[in-house]
């Protein structure tokens, strides 16, 4: 499954490498699976120098560098923690935080407090409180913080926003989104609450939420009624003994969210279910509606055309939106757009002020499920 997911980020076209005079010094914190997706972009971008790697597991960072051919190109320093890396690499321009979810906030805050720009892998954090703390550190630092939503770089995903923002659908009033897998529960740190914090909600649910919230301009969530469950991750008929032993997060989550502007968001996501899909993504408007075919992950692109439904000259019509090709693989676009913001002092390509609302919904679903009732979302001014 891991190779299949990573392949969604790749395209065959080569990218022109430009001559540069100054290189940005970057480091990777956390050398697990997702960090490997950063290695090719780093090597391809001529204005980037990888100076350090950090990982809590002794020897893991060194093996990572060897495996992905980084030692052949860079003089790398290795550290056992994000703090030691940041404290010792004095001229560091940026870090890519690829640690497990429950350490996202502390790594990002420490880097920002020490004047280092941050590209933080998704999910933003585990809780809303953590996300708020990171945003406060970002504001105080004046540095660039971007969240790792590479689907934003896909041309088909961008087309969704173009359609909505064009007014073709009229006033948006109801959205259904989600998706997921019939059976696709990951292992390792993903399934343990102490490292992941949340399960399917944070792993792939955040992508699905960003897909639609980005399209409609990220209105503020007002209330959330949520539900989570974890029936399949502990069932030996569906998963191996190791998963059964360690699983203590959600493998399904759902929420009914009221957004500013009178928009209703109906959301559901699954790592495992006795169903092929909980439904396509549907954006309904007063002039038309858009159907986006469901996928297992929403972490790259989709493979079937979207459909627009309208009423024209008194007749109901529908038409397909042709699929587009993204000329570069998505992680290259993600890393390059972040580093361009760092160089130019411009806004992050995926701003934290938007993903704060994404995290508020995930956090709201968890809290609503615990309380057994709808909750009001409260986000302070930052």
NUMI-31979 format. One line per 5 residues: number of its first residue (from 1); their letters; for each residue x, y, z of N, C-alpha, C. Coordinates in steps of 0.001 Angstrom, whole numbers, plus 500000, padded with zeros to 6 digits. Example, Ala and Ser with C-alpha at 12.3 -4.5 7.8 and 13.67 -1.06 7.14 Angstrom:
2
1) AS) 513190,494310,507800,512300,495500,507800,513200,496700,507800  512850,497750,507080,513670,498940,507140,512900,500030,507870
// end
This chain:
382
1) XXXXX) 500824,498787,500000,500000,500000,500000,500855,501259,500000  501984,501256,500701,502816,502446,500796,503341,502879,499441  503870,501924,498639,504381,502247,497315,503282,502789,496424  502093,502211,496537,500970,502667,495734,500636,504112,496027  500647,504470,497302,500336,505844,497680,501430,506794,497207
6) XXXXX) 502695,506417,497415,503800,507276,496999,503802,507503,495498  503415,506492,494724,503411,506617,493276,502429,507666,492787  501417,507989,493593,500478,509028,493197,501155,510390,493133  502291,510539,493782,502973,511817,493818,503959,511966,492651  504087,510960,491806,505142,510948,490799,504587,511102,489392
11) XXXXX) 505327,511766,488542,505038,511873,487123,506343,511607,486387  506251,511323,485095,507442,510954,484338,508232,512168,483846  507573,513326,483666,508237,514471,483080,509403,514951,483943  510497,515343,483267,511628,515903,483979,511408,517402,484172  511953,517941,485246,511788,519344,485566,513115,520060,485345
16) XXXXX) 513056,521212,484693,514260,521989,484430,514883,522476,485729  516174,522294,485865,516904,522758,487045,517580,524080,486721  517309,525119,487510,517840,526446,487257,519119,526679,488060  520005,527510,487478,521230,527874,488165,520912,528843,489307  521568,528650,490453,521344,529533,491595,522691,529902,492212
21) XXXXX) 522698,531013,492918,523935,531451,493573,523901,531185,495075  522716,531182,495686,522594,530962,497119,521675,529770,497366  522108,528910,498262,521310,527734,498571,520641,527868,499924  519417,527378,499996,518690,527337,501251,519106,526089,502022  519466,526267,503267,519859,525134,504096,518620,524567,504785
26) XXXXX) 518357,523271,504539,517151,522648,505074,517517,521379,505840  516559,520929,506662,516737,519691,507420,515406,518966,507497  515479,517661,507706,514288,516830,507887,514265,516339,509325  513142,516559,509992,512953,516052,511352,511978,514888,511284  512467,513694,511585,511671,512477,511460,511943,511812,510133
31) XXXXX) 512542,510618,510155,512939,509957,508902,512145,508674,508670  510854,508743,508924,509968,507621,508621,509565,507622,507170  508472,506887,506886,508066,506665,505505,507761,507956,504752  507003,508874,505330,506596,510071,504595,507788,510947,504255  508843,510900,505064,510038,511703,504786,510689,511305,503471
36) XXXXX) 510518,510055,503070,511130,509601,501822,510586,510348,500614  509339,510840,500714,508750,511582,499605,509407,512943,499409  510171,513401,500394,510865,514684,500296,512244,514555,499654  512758,513357,499553,514146,513208,499126,514370,513605,497669  513509,513178,496769,513683,513555,495363,513510,515050,495128
41) XXXXX) 512478,515695,495705,512392,517144,495539,513633,517879,496035  514164,517459,497184,515367,518104,497711,516521,517957,496726  516687,516750,496185,517793,516505,495257,517610,517232,493927  516367,517431,493515,516105,518066,492222,516186,519588,492262  515944,520170,493412,515955,521627,493512,517378,522122,493726
46) XXXXX) 517869,522885,492764,519266,523305,492797,519566,524298,493900  518540,524972,494413,518777,525990,495444,518623,525445,496854  518691,524127,497000,518483,523484,498300,519701,522654,498691  520111,522802,499940,521175,521979,500502,520660,521312,501769  520641,519991,501791,520224,519244,502973,521401,519153,503928
51) XXXXX) 521241,519744,505113,522377,519813,506035,522224,518902,507249  520995,518457,507546,520828,517682,508778,519578,516817,508729  519638,515722,509496,518505,514832,509712,518408,514545,511205  517174,514384,511687,516985,514033,513096,515961,512915,513214  516242,511991,514114,515288,510922,514410,515570,510392,515814
56) XXXXX) 514497,510052,516514,514621,509547,517883,515263,508168,517950  515113,507383,516878,515641,506016,516855,517116,506043,516454  518005,505552,517292,519433,505582,516978,519741,504885,515654  520508,505558,514798,520937,504980,513532,519917,505065,512405  518691,505424,512695,517645,505435,511661,517899,506519,510614
61) XXXXX) 518286,507692,511058,518534,508792,510127,519692,508481,509194  520744,507843,509732,521899,507474,508911,521505,506456,507836  520704,505476,508220,520242,504466,507253,519344,505100,506198  518518,506040,506612,517638,506762,505693,518465,507501,504638  519500,508188,505072,520351,508951,504153,521037,508038,503148
66) XXXXX) 521505,506894,503607,522148,505934,502709,521145,505368,501713  519978,504972,502201,518972,504343,501353,518535,505242,500209  518403,506542,500469,517871,507458,499453,518958,508287,498769  520186,507842,498869,521281,508458,498127,521601,509883,498539  521353,510231,499787,521594,511593,500242,523052,511833,500620
71) XXXXX) 523720,510785,501084,525120,510936,501494,526035,511185,500302  525590,510808,499106,526393,511012,497902,526443,512483,497493  525458,513257,497941,525324,514634,497474,525523,515678,498567  525249,515290,499816,525244,516277,500895,526144,515844,502059  526677,516836,502751,527414,516601,503983,526418,516757,505136
76) XXXXX) 525893,515656,505648,524755,515676,506560,525202,515470,508007  524637,516277,508891,524802,516074,510328,523574,515351,510867  523784,514494,511865,522694,513668,512394,522459,513988,513868  521171,514008,514237,520819,514373,515606,519723,513445,516141  519700,513256,517473,518695,512380,518073,517376,513085,518402
81) XXXXX) 517285,514396,518177,516050,515112,518482,515970,516391,517671  514749,516918,517559,514559,518175,516830,515228,519334,517548  515257,519299,518861,515867,520390,519615,517367,520467,519374  518042,519334,519409,519486,519330,519193,519830,519761,517776  519006,519344,516808,519236,519761,515420,519124,521276,515296
86) XXXXX) 518023,521826,515775,517782,523260,515629,518787,524079,516436  519165,523609,517610,520127,524326,518439,521514,524395,517803  521869,523362,517045,523230,523269,516518,523389,523737,515076  522318,523724,514302,522393,524177,512906,522005,525654,512867  522967,526510,513076,522706,527935,513308,522207,528675,512065
91) XXXXX) 522602,528269,510881,522222,528979,509654,521075,528284,508916  520284,527536,509645,519201,526761,509049,518094,527681,508532  517660,527444,507297,516571,528230,506714,515207,527595,506946  515125,526270,506860,513813,525621,506956,513948,524174,507400  512886,523679,508035,512808,522264,508395,511522,521681,507829
96) XXXXX) 511598,520408,507466,510433,519630,507085,510116,518703,508253  508999,518926,508903,508633,518135,510073,507815,516937,509620  508416,515756,509730,507800,514509,509264,507664,513498,510402  507505,513986,511602,507380,513121,512767,505953,512601,512903  505719,511728,513877,504351,511267,514086,503503,512391,514687
101) XXXXX) 502190,512248,514548,501247,513341,514766,501384,514049,516112  501557,513272,517166,501518,513869,518503,502732,514742,518810  503740,514736,517946,504899,515611,518138,504942,516761,517134  503946,516847,516262,503928,517928,515273,504023,519301,515929  503193,519523,516928,503119,520847,517545,504444,521236,518189
106) XXXXX) 505030,520358,519008,506249,520731,519721,507410,520976,518768  507508,520189,517698,508593,520387,516730,508417,521702,515976  507189,521975,515532,506930,523199,514771,507147,524434,515640  506650,524400,516862,506786,525556,517756,508254,525831,518067  509027,524788,518343,510435,524988,518679,511195,525596,517502
111) XXXXX) 510902,525117,516296,511565,525665,515107,511192,527122,514894  509925,527442,514990,509465,528822,514786,510051,529756,515835  510085,529301,517071,510643,530125,518151,512131,530414,517949  512793,529559,517171,514217,529752,516907,514467,530318,515511  513434,530907,514920,513595,531624,513655,513745,530759,512431
116) XXXXX) 513182,529557,512460,513299,528633,511337,511924,528448,510684  511879,528549,509361,510646,528318,508615,510284,526839,508638  508990,526527,508557,508536,525149,508760,507552,524707,507685  507831,523558,507092,506843,522827,506304,506436,521634,507158  505207,521652,507649,504722,520669,508618,503808,519673,507939
121) XXXXX) 504158,518408,508030,503311,517379,507425,501931,517362,508068  500964,516872,507301,499601,516731,507825,499529,515501,508730  498511,515405,509611,497593,516474,509939,498325,517588,510675  497746,518786,510652,498366,519948,511287,498844,519572,512690  497921,519183,513548,498239,518728,514901,497234,517630,515264
126) XXXXX) 497132,517313,516534,496121,516355,516999,494898,517090,517530  495133,518145,518294,494026,518876,518915,493969,520318,518403  492824,520945,518601,492670,522356,518249,493577,523220,519112  493700,522888,520371,494549,523665,521278,496003,523682,520792  496490,522548,520321,497852,522488,519779,497982,523365,518540
131) XXXXX) 496983,523291,517660,497014,524083,516425,497049,525573,516730  496268,525994,517710,496257,527407,518120,497635,527817,518635  498267,526955,519425,499599,527255,519964,500621,527406,518843  500535,526550,517823,501456,526650,516689,501222,527957,515941  499970,528310,515714,499644,529556,515008,500161,530773,515769
136) XXXXX) 500074,530744,517078,500587,531855,517882,502107,531964,517750  502780,530816,517749,504239,530822,517582,504624,531333,516202  503842,530949,515209,504094,531419,513844,503965,532941,513760  502881,533468,514301,502645,534916,514249,503759,535684,514946  504176,535191,516092,505230,535861,516850,506568,535813,516127
141) XXXXX) 506834,534724,515426,508121,534529,514762,508254,535313,513466  507132,535512,512761,507182,536147,511450,507714,535235,510366  507854,533949,510670,508369,532988,509713,507236,532322,508921  507633,531582,507887,506665,530890,507036,506363,529516,507616  505078,529239,507802,504613,527911,508197,503604,527446,507164
146) XXXXX) 503904,526355,506496,502987,525782,505514,502666,524351,505922  501423,523933,505672,500994,522594,506059,501011,521681,504831  501405,520427,505026,501725,519527,503921,500553,518917,503181  499758,519726,502520,498632,519230,501735,498985,519278,500251  499748,518293,499769,500162,518286,498377,499015,518159,497373
151) XXXXX) 497817,517638,497736,496734,517629,496754,496374,519027,496245  496662,520058,497019,496422,521432,496571,497182,521739,495276  498271,520990,495036,499116,521242,493876,498638,520500,492621  497652,519630,492773,497151,518825,491651,496193,519647,490797  496320,519535,489474,495504,520344,488572,494018,519996,488648
156) XXXXX) 493685,518736,488891,492271,518368,489018,491666,518913,490309  492448,518868,491390,491991,519452,492646,491806,520959,492500  492710,521598,491790,492605,523030,491577,491372,523373,490733  491018,522461,489838,489853,522706,488996,488571,522746,489822  488518,521972,490899,487344,522002,491779,487134,523411,492310
161) XXXXX) 488203,524021,492796,488105,525376,493330,487740,526374,492239  488321,526208,491042,488012,527116,489940,486525,527074,489586  485960,525881,489560,484537,525740,489229,483674,526433,490274  483966,526177,491535,483176,526775,492615,483322,528284,492618  484572,528772,492523,484820,530206,492604,484329,530962,491369
166) XXXXX) 484127,530269,490262,483637,530915,489041,482183,531342,489148  481455,530783,490107,480035,531064,490237,479157,530121,489443  479759,529164,488774,479021,528219,487941,477961,527460,488729  478217,527229,490006,477284,526468,490833,476345,527372,491632  476571,528663,491568,475748,529582,492354,476165,529593,493808
171) XXXXX) 475199,529830,494692,475477,529854,496129,475555,528426,496659  476674,528090,497293,476855,526745,497845,476088,526638,499161  475328,525562,499319,474555,525407,500552,474729,524048,501223  475192,523042,500480,475353,521714,501088,476525,520999,500423  477331,520343,501257,478479,519576,500761,478519,518220,501443
176) XXXXX) 478739,517209,500644,479000,515864,501166,480409,515478,500743  481213,515024,501676,482565,514603,501313,483034,513499,502235  484119,512862,501852,484663,511758,502646,485353,510751,501749  484939,509516,501886,485575,508454,501112,486300,507497,502037  487297,506843,501486,488064,505912,502297,488174,504545,501661
181) XXXXX) 488608,503600,502455,488989,502287,501955,488089,501198,502525  487862,500186,501719,487138,499028,502214,487977,498313,503274  489272,498229,503031,490203,497727,504049,491586,498271,503738  492057,499170,504573,493359,499767,504358,493872,500435,505612  493926,499665,506692,494417,500192,507961,495941,500102,507973
186) XXXXX) 496638,501232,508134,498097,501177,508173,498586,500587,509494  499875,500532,509656,500426,499997,510904,501314,501015,511584  502237,500533,512384,503228,501387,513032,502620,502446,513918  503138,503662,513792,502697,504757,514651,501299,505265,514308  500772,504896,513134,499457,505379,512708,498318,504875,513589
191) XXXXX) 498494,503728,514210,497364,503086,514892,497437,503201,516418  498441,503923,516929,498603,504066,518370,498269,505484,518792  497401,505617,519760,496965,506947,520194,498116,507787,520708  499098,507161,521354,500204,507922,521928,501087,508555,520844  501055,508026,519637,501851,508601,518557,500996,509273,517484
196) XXXXX) 499846,508695,517165,498986,509251,516119,497969,510249,516654  497484,510003,517862,496463,510873,518424,495080,510564,517889  494961,510576,516560,493728,510192,515879,494088,509244,514740  493085,508520,514238,493333,507540,513194,492979,508039,511810  491949,507429,511214,491543,507782,509858,491176,509255,509732
201) XXXXX) 490613,509825,510790,490239,511238,510774,491421,512132,510409  492555,511896,511051,493716,512729,510805,494523,512298,509604  494567,511011,509345,495412,510479,508283,494883,510840,506902  493630,510497,506617,493069,510790,505295,491861,511717,505357  491237,511836,506539,490085,512723,506668,490443,514179,506446
206) XXXXX) 491645,514581,506902,492058,515976,506742,492171,516357,505275  492586,515408,504423,492662,515661,502987,491277,515937,502408  490329,515089,502767,488967,515225,502258,488356,516549,502683  488591,516944,503923,488082,518226,504392,488721,519385,503637  490025,519324,503416,490704,520405,502711,490210,520528,501276
211) XXXXX) 489902,519414,500665,489399,519396,499289,488212,520340,499121  487236,520245,500020,486020,521037,499868,486136,522409,500543  486778,522463,501707,486894,523738,502405,487730,524733,501610  488789,524260,500986,489610,525119,500142,488806,525641,498958  487958,524789,498400,487160,525184,497235,486189,526304,497557
216) XXXXX) 485661,526321,498775,484652,527322,499138,485220,528467,499965  486550,528540,500070,487171,529669,500736,487362,529529,502228  487328,528320,502731,487556,528012,504150,486711,528859,505110  485386,528716,505054,484554,529388,506057,484759,528762,507429  484505,529529,508456,484705,529081,509821,483659,528042,510226
221) XXXXX) 484095,526936,510850,483121,525973,511383,482468,526535,512638  481158,526368,512740,480417,526910,513875,480032,525842,514886  479482,524727,514404,479112,523617,515289,479491,522304,514633  479707,521291,515460,480056,519956,514971,479289,518908,515767  478668,517989,515075,478121,516784,515692,478880,515609,515098
226) XXXXX) 479669,514910,515924,480594,513920,515397,480434,512534,515964  481011,511583,515232,480989,510175,515635,482280,509526,515169  482861,508693,516017,484014,507876,515621,483832,506458,516135  484471,505521,515449,484458,504126,515901,485747,503448,515477  485986,502255,516050,487190,501505,515732,486934,500016,515758
231) XXXXX) 485950,499568,514991,485550,498162,515009,486521,497236,514283  487128,497710,513204,487882,496816,512334,489347,496674,512740  489925,497721,513330,491326,497664,513718,491636,496692,514827  490597,496220,515539,490792,495253,516622,490154,493904,516298  489733,493728,515051,489058,492495,514634,490036,491603,513878
236) XXXXX) 490414,490442,514433,491393,489565,513775,490930,489012,512431  489640,489138,512120,489164,488718,510807,489563,489718,509717  489931,490924,510125,490269,491969,509161,491737,492363,509192  492391,492262,510352,493766,492739,510489,494618,491693,511195  495929,491891,511146,496852,490931,511758,496916,491120,513279
241) XXXXX) 497578,490190,513927,497648,490199,515393,498336,491440,515932  499334,491941,515220,500057,493127,515669,499136,494336,515724  498265,494461,514709,497297,495566,514696,496291,495414,515833  495774,494210,515999,494802,493961,517070,495382,494349,518428  496656,494034,518626,497327,494288,519896,497507,495783,520164
246) XXXXX) 497793,496564,519107,498192,497960,519298,497148,498996,518923  496098,498601,518249,495145,499559,517703,494290,500207,518791  494313,501532,518866,493439,502232,519823,493039,503618,519342  492910,503761,517997,492424,505006,517412,491167,504715,516591  490669,505708,515878,489479,505518,515052,489834,504927,513691
251) XXXXX) 488991,504020,513178,489114,503603,511784,487937,504110,510941  486994,504810,511607,485895,505468,510912,485509,506717,511682  485217,507770,510935,484766,508999,511566,483745,509696,510690  482822,510390,511315,481795,511123,510576,481427,512381,511339  480970,513371,510610,480576,514611,511257,479557,515377,510446
256) XXXXX) 478727,516118,511131,477755,517024,510526,478136,518408,511022  478609,519242,510092,479229,520506,510478,478455,521678,509872  478155,522659,510701,477561,523899,510215,478675,524927,510053  478765,525523,508844,479805,526487,508521,479215,527886,508395  480071,528878,508544,479641,530250,508274,479107,530349,506846
261) XXXXX) 478123,531204,506671,477540,531361,505346,476379,530425,505089  475940,529708,506142,474794,528826,505988,475077,527547,505234  476333,527136,505161,476714,525920,504439,476751,524732,505394  476179,523629,504960,476193,522384,505723,477225,521437,505117  478069,520853,505963,479092,519894,505541,478802,518541,506179
266) XXXXX) 478554,517556,505340,478273,516181,505754,479491,515340,505389  480198,514852,506410,481523,514265,506207,481593,512869,506807  482276,511960,506085,482555,510624,506634,483812,510063,505973  484634,509374,506770,485907,508836,506273,486187,507499,506934  486856,506589,506209,487095,505247,506753,488426,504679,506297
271) XXXXX) 489090,504007,507221,490203,503124,506881,489683,501738,506519  488535,501397,507051,487970,500063,506819,486454,500139,506987  485738,499392,506137,484276,499364,506198,483779,498243,505301  482594,497781,505548,481970,496783,504687,481185,497487,503584  481910,498267,502800,481326,499083,501741,482457,499545,500841
276) XXXXX) 482178,499714,499554,483243,500156,498658,483548,501647,498821  482540,502436,499160,482731,503856,499421,481519,504398,500174  481724,505350,501075,480579,505984,501728,479967,507082,500874  480483,507264,499645,479879,508219,498731,480866,509145,498065  480466,509677,496906,481271,510665,496200,481237,511986,496962
281) XXXXX) 482150,512873,496593,482083,514243,497086,481094,515024,496231  480158,515708,496881,479121,516463,496176,479087,517879,496725  479193,518853,495839,479080,520257,496207,477820,520792,495532  476813,521131,496339,475514,521522,495807,475337,523032,495897  474898,523633,494782,474676,525069,494725,473325,525402,494133
286) XXXXX) 472964,526668,494199,471656,527106,493733,471543,527129,492212  472679,527119,491491,472660,527110,490028,473136,525784,489450  473800,524984,490250,474318,523722,489766,475016,522969,490879  475381,521736,490588,476098,520911,491567,477259,520208,490895  478249,519853,491711,479450,519183,491218,479620,517865,491944
291) XXXXX) 479858,516802,491172,480144,515487,491754,481591,515120,491452  482350,514823,492511,483744,514405,492383,483821,512937,492781  484257,512042,491887,484281,510611,492208,485115,510308,493446  484614,509447,494292,485289,509080,495529,486620,508393,495249  487585,508613,496135,488850,507884,496079,489138,507291,497456
296) XXXXX) 490167,506472,497527,490517,505847,498802,491190,506816,499763  491832,507860,499235,492732,508638,500081,492604,510153,499960  492358,510663,498765,492363,512102,498487,493741,512720,498695  494799,511908,498681,496127,512451,498965,496906,512808,497707  496282,512635,496551,496960,512995,495311,495976,513595,494334
301) XXXXX) 495461,512764,493447,494486,513209,492466,493347,512213,492435  492498,512275,491413,491472,511260,491224,491482,510831,489763  490898,509685,489478,491111,509042,488184,489887,509035,487281  488755,509558,487750,487555,509625,486935,487110,511076,486816  486476,511459,485704,486080,512852,485517,485019,513300,486514
306) XXXXX) 485048,514579,486845,483986,515191,487629,482784,515452,486722  481621,515601,487348,480402,515883,486597,479714,517110,487177  479298,518014,486309,478526,519186,486697,477076,518975,486282  476150,519269,487187,474718,519138,486931,474096,520535,486986  473348,520899,485910,472736,522220,485843,471360,522146,485177
311) XXXXX) 470675,523267,485207,469426,523407,484475,469637,524528,483460  469487,524230,482170,469733,525178,481093,468528,525214,480160  467997,526408,479930,466852,526591,479028,465692,525663,479394  465482,525527,480686,464374,524711,481159,464626,523220,481157  465851,522806,480799,466178,521381,480726,467285,521039,481717
316) XXXXX) 467213,519844,482305,468283,519340,483159,469397,518776,482279  470611,519273,482492,471754,518768,481727,472865,518381,482690  473831,517651,482178,475038,517323,482929,476187,517187,481956  477371,517533,482412,478540,517403,481556,479754,517038,482389  480666,516314,481770,481881,515899,482451,482968,516961,482301
321) XXXXX) 483771,517086,483337,484923,517977,483307,486148,517118,482970  486784,517353,481827,487920,516498,481425,489026,516487,482478  489618,515328,482676,490734,515214,483610,491950,515963,483091  492679,516556,484005,493892,517284,483665,495119,516494,484112  496248,516781,483501,497513,516162,483888,498367,517186,484609
326) XXXXX) 498882,516806,485752,499803,517669,486486,501212,517389,485973  501912,518400,485429,503194,518159,484755,504343,517780,485679  504196,517954,486990,505248,517609,487928,504653,516795,489062  505483,516000,489719,504946,515249,490840,504687,516182,492020  503684,515836,492802,503086,516788,493724,504009,517213,494862
331) XXXXX) 504855,516321,495348,505762,516703,496436,506791,517722,495957  507181,517648,494697,508088,518662,494168,507414,520024,494191  506173,520081,493741,505423,521338,493776,505251,521838,495215  504972,520909,496115,504757,521286,497511,506013,521892,498122  507128,521216,497957,508387,521688,498543,508832,522982,497882
336) XXXXX) 508755,523035,496548,509224,524233,495844,508386,525460,496193  507058,525298,496261,506200,526440,496560,506461,526970,497973  506742,526054,498905,507088,526466,500266,508396,527241,500282  509412,526712,499609,510718,527370,499620,510687,528697,498871  509841,528820,497873,509680,530113,497196,509089,531142,498151
341) XXXXX) 508155,530704,498986,507588,531606,499996,508652,532025,501004  509525,531091,501365,510620,531399,502288,511560,532427,501675  511942,532212,500418,512869,533120,499744,512281,534510,499544  510998,534547,499189,510369,535812,498805,509636,536503,499950  509515,535820,501091,508798,536399,502213,507306,536546,501955
346) XXXXX) 506753,535642,501154,505333,535685,500801,504542,534685,501642  503220,534708,501487,502359,533834,502283,502609,532365,501956  502456,531532,502959,502625,530092,502780,501635,529564,501747  502033,528593,500923,501110,528035,499927,499896,527352,500538  500055,526775,501729,498919,526205,502472,498954,526825,503860
351) XXXXX) 498299,527971,504042,498425,528751,505280,497811,528054,506483  498440,528239,507623,497940,527644,508865,496587,528223,509264  496318,529484,508905,495050,530113,509267,493863,529394,508624  494108,528703,507506,493066,527894,506884,492982,526521,507544  494122,525870,507683,494130,524503,508203,493766,524476,509679
356) XXXXX) 493825,525610,510346,493321,525716,511711,491843,525318,511756  491063,525715,510754,489645,525356,510696,489468,523864,510388  490352,523325,509557,490358,521888,509274,490562,521109,510573  491554,521553,511349,491848,520881,512615,490724,521054,513618  490063,522203,513577,488947,522455,514488,487806,521468,514242
361) XXXXX) 487599,521101,512984,486546,520133,512659,486920,518740,513151  488152,518307,512901,488603,517000,513378,488525,516934,514905  489018,517972,515548,488971,518058,517004,487523,518059,517491  486666,518764,516772,485256,518826,517143,484560,517492,517036  484904,516717,516004,484315,515383,515852,484702,514489,517023
366) XXXXX) 485978,514531,517398,486460,513724,518521,485746,514125,519811  485689,515417,520085,485074,515892,521331,483569,515646,521346  482910,515838,520208,481471,515592,520130,481155,514132,520381  481989,513251,519836,481788,511818,520059,481943,511475,521542  482942,512066,522184,483170,511800,523611,482007,512292,524464
371) XXXXX) 481439,513440,524111,480356,514031,524890,478980,513503,524501  478886,512934,523309,477609,512401,522851,476611,513479,522468  477120,514632,521998,476230,515726,521608,476955,516686,520676  476192,517564,520051,476770,518601,519209,477548,519594,520075  478648,520114,519533,479431,521095,520277,479570,522374,519444
376) XXXXX) 479785,523471,520125,480082,524753,519475,481591,524863,519315  482045,525240,518125,483470,525402,517875,483893,526807,518291  484880,526889,519161,485361,528172,519644,486844,528332,519297  487136,529300,518446,488503,529570,518019,488849,531006,518352  489821,531244,519208,490159,532618,519604,490889,533373,518486
381) XX) 490910,534683,518577,491698,535500,517664,493177,535242,517941  493951,535142,516887,495385,534854,517043,496185,536046,516522
// end
